[in-house]
Amino acid sequence: MTSLPTLIVVSGPPGSGKTTLAHRLARAVGCPATCRDEIKEGMVHATPGFMPGPSDALTMRTLPAFFGVLELLLRAGATTVAEAAFQDRVWRSGLEPLAGLARIRIVHCTVDPDMALARKLRRRKTEPLRRAHADPEPGDPAVHATTHIAFERLSLDVPWIEVDTTDGYRPGLEALAAFVDSRAESPWN
């Protein structure tokens, strides 16, 4: 008898530490990490003159590629970490069809709005591949905080855990790996 692979969904608002955690968690579990932003960054190379913006054409092409990669890996039986913002209204429809292919576990990253803004501004300066994304200008921290707080969490009836990424991970990486590897239906929430 074959059991289903696990789809580990790492979600949270921009600047909450999702990508770093996704790669660390994938190494801890022993599986690939598929990151939506990294797919888009790869697509920029074949899109001369691309200028990012909210819901730009490249973003719209990235979504089916992202879910197609996840489906391919899950159908092959590969446990996989999937990382993206995963706001409920935008992402639920892409994840629901994958529920029959995998056991889904959600790891939701949290951090306070000021820390998230500082991270986004720092990576904008230091990571050239960020040109694929419409990252924020320094702007008004109060406006950023309002957007950060309004983030609409993914709402699927699957086990989930919240991790504070302010300074390391709380709960720690070992506990997160145990959560995603758990065979119980809902051990944490």
C-alpha positions as CSV (number, residue, x, y, z in Angstrom):
1,M,0.0,0.0,0.0
2,T,1.3,3.4,-1.0
3,S,0.7,6.5,1.2
4,L,0.2,10.0,-0.1
5,P,3.1,12.4,-0.2
6,T,2.9,15.6,2.0
7,L,2.4,19.0,0.5
8,I,3.9,21.4,3.0
9,V,2.4,24.9,2.3
10,V,4.5,27.7,3.7
11,S,2.5,30.9,3.8
12,G,2.4,34.4,5.2
13,P,2.5,38.0,4.3
14,P,5.5,39.5,2.4
15,G,8.6,39.8,4.5
16,S,7.5,37.1,7.0
17,G,10.4,34.8,6.3
18,K,8.6,32.3,4.1
19,T,11.3,31.6,1.5
20,T,14.1,31.1,4.0
21,L,12.0,28.8,6.2
22,A,10.7,26.9,3.1
23,H,14.3,26.0,2.1
24,R,15.4,25.1,5.6
25,L,12.3,23.0,6.2
26,A,12.8,21.2,2.9
27,R,16.3,20.3,3.9
28,A,15.1,19.1,7.3
29,V,12.4,17.0,5.8
30,G,14.4,15.8,2.8
31,C,12.3,17.1,-0.1
32,P,12.3,19.8,-2.8
33,A,11.1,23.3,-2.1
34,T,9.1,25.0,-4.9
35,C,8.9,28.8,-4.4
36,R,6.5,30.9,-6.5
37,D,8.8,34.0,-6.5
38,E,11.8,31.9,-7.6
39,I,9.8,30.6,-10.6
40,K,8.9,34.1,-11.5
41,E,12.5,35.2,-11.1
42,G,13.5,32.5,-13.6
43,M,10.9,33.6,-16.1
44,V,12.2,37.2,-16.1
45,H,15.3,36.0,-18.0
46,A,13.1,35.2,-21.0
47,T,11.0,38.5,-20.7
48,P,13.2,41.4,-21.9
49,G,12.1,44.8,-20.6
50,F,9.8,43.4,-17.9
51,M,8.5,45.9,-15.4
52,P,6.8,44.4,-12.3
53,G,3.5,45.6,-11.0
54,P,0.5,44.3,-9.1
55,S,-1.0,41.4,-11.1
56,D,1.4,41.9,-14.0
57,A,1.3,39.5,-16.9
58,L,4.4,37.6,-15.7
59,T,2.8,37.0,-12.3
60,M,-0.3,35.7,-14.1
61,R,1.9,33.2,-16.1
62,T,3.7,32.2,-12.9
63,L,0.7,30.9,-11.1
64,P,-0.1,28.0,-13.5
65,A,3.6,27.1,-13.7
66,F,3.8,27.0,-9.9
67,F,0.8,24.8,-9.5
68,G,1.8,22.6,-12.5
69,V,5.2,21.9,-10.9
70,L,3.5,21.0,-7.6
71,E,1.1,18.7,-9.3
72,L,3.9,17.0,-11.2
73,L,5.9,16.4,-8.0
74,L,2.9,15.1,-6.0
75,R,1.8,12.8,-8.8
76,A,5.3,11.4,-8.8
77,G,4.9,10.7,-5.1
78,A,7.3,13.4,-3.9
79,T,6.7,15.2,-0.6
80,T,7.2,18.9,-1.4
81,V,7.4,22.3,0.3
82,A,5.3,24.9,-1.6
83,E,6.1,28.5,-0.7
84,A,4.1,31.6,-1.6
85,A,1.9,34.2,0.1
86,F,-1.1,31.9,-0.2
87,Q,-3.8,34.5,0.6
88,D,-7.0,32.6,0.8
89,R,-9.0,34.4,-2.0
90,V,-6.2,34.0,-4.5
91,W,-4.6,30.6,-3.7
92,R,-7.4,28.4,-2.4
93,S,-8.6,27.4,-5.9
94,G,-5.1,26.3,-6.9
95,L,-4.6,24.2,-3.7
96,E,-7.9,22.5,-3.5
97,P,-7.3,20.2,-6.5
98,L,-4.1,19.0,-5.0
99,A,-5.8,17.8,-1.8
100,G,-6.5,14.4,-3.5
101,L,-2.8,14.0,-4.3
102,A,-1.3,14.8,-1.0
103,R,-1.7,15.2,2.7
104,I,-1.6,19.0,3.1
105,R,0.1,20.7,6.1
106,I,0.1,24.5,6.4
107,V,3.0,26.4,8.1
108,H,1.9,30.0,8.5
109,C,4.7,32.5,9.1
110,T,4.1,35.6,11.3
111,V,6.2,38.6,12.1
112,D,5.3,42.1,13.2
113,P,4.7,44.7,10.4
114,D,7.8,46.8,11.1
115,M,10.1,43.7,10.9
116,A,8.4,42.6,7.6
117,L,8.9,46.1,6.1
118,A,12.5,46.2,7.2
119,R,13.1,42.8,5.6
120,K,11.4,43.8,2.3
121,L,13.4,47.0,2.0
122,R,16.7,45.2,2.9
123,R,16.1,42.6,0.2
124,R,15.2,45.2,-2.3
125,K,18.6,46.7,-1.9
126,T,20.7,43.5,-1.7
127,E,19.0,41.0,-4.0
128,P,19.1,41.8,-7.7
129,L,16.6,39.1,-8.6
130,R,14.0,41.0,-6.7
131,R,13.6,43.1,-9.9
132,A,10.9,40.5,-10.9
133,H,8.7,41.7,-8.1
134,A,6.8,44.9,-7.2
135,D,8.5,45.4,-3.9
136,P,7.6,48.4,-1.8
137,E,9.2,51.8,-1.7
138,P,10.1,53.0,1.8
139,G,6.8,54.9,2.0
140,D,4.6,55.2,5.0
141,P,5.1,52.5,7.6
142,A,1.5,52.9,8.8
143,V,0.1,52.1,5.3
144,H,2.4,49.0,5.2
145,A,1.2,47.9,8.6
146,T,-2.4,48.2,7.6
147,T,-1.7,46.0,4.5
148,H,0.3,43.5,6.6
149,I,-2.4,43.1,9.2
150,A,-5.1,42.7,6.5
151,F,-3.4,39.6,5.1
152,E,-6.0,37.0,4.5
153,R,-4.7,33.6,5.8
154,L,-5.3,30.5,3.8
155,S,-8.3,28.7,5.2
156,L,-8.4,25.0,4.3
157,D,-9.6,22.3,6.6
158,V,-6.2,20.8,7.1
159,P,-3.7,20.7,9.9
160,W,-1.8,24.0,10.3
161,I,0.8,25.5,12.6
162,E,1.9,29.1,13.2
163,V,5.6,30.0,13.4
164,D,7.0,33.3,14.6
165,T,10.0,34.1,12.4
166,T,11.1,37.3,14.2
167,D,14.3,35.8,15.6
168,G,14.8,32.2,14.5
169,Y,11.7,30.1,14.5
170,R,9.2,29.6,17.3
171,P,8.4,26.7,17.4
172,G,11.8,25.5,16.2
173,L,12.7,23.8,13.0
174,E,12.7,20.3,14.6
175,A,9.1,20.8,15.9
176,L,8.0,22.1,12.4
177,A,9.5,19.0,10.7
178,A,7.8,16.8,13.2
179,F,4.5,18.6,12.5
180,V,4.7,18.2,8.7
181,D,5.7,14.5,9.0
182,S,2.9,13.7,11.4
183,R,0.4,11.1,10.2
184,A,-2.3,12.4,12.6
185,E,-5.1,14.4,11.0
186,S,-4.9,17.5,13.1
187,P,-2.2,17.2,15.8
188,W,-1.5,20.9,16.2
189,N,-4.5,23.1,15.5
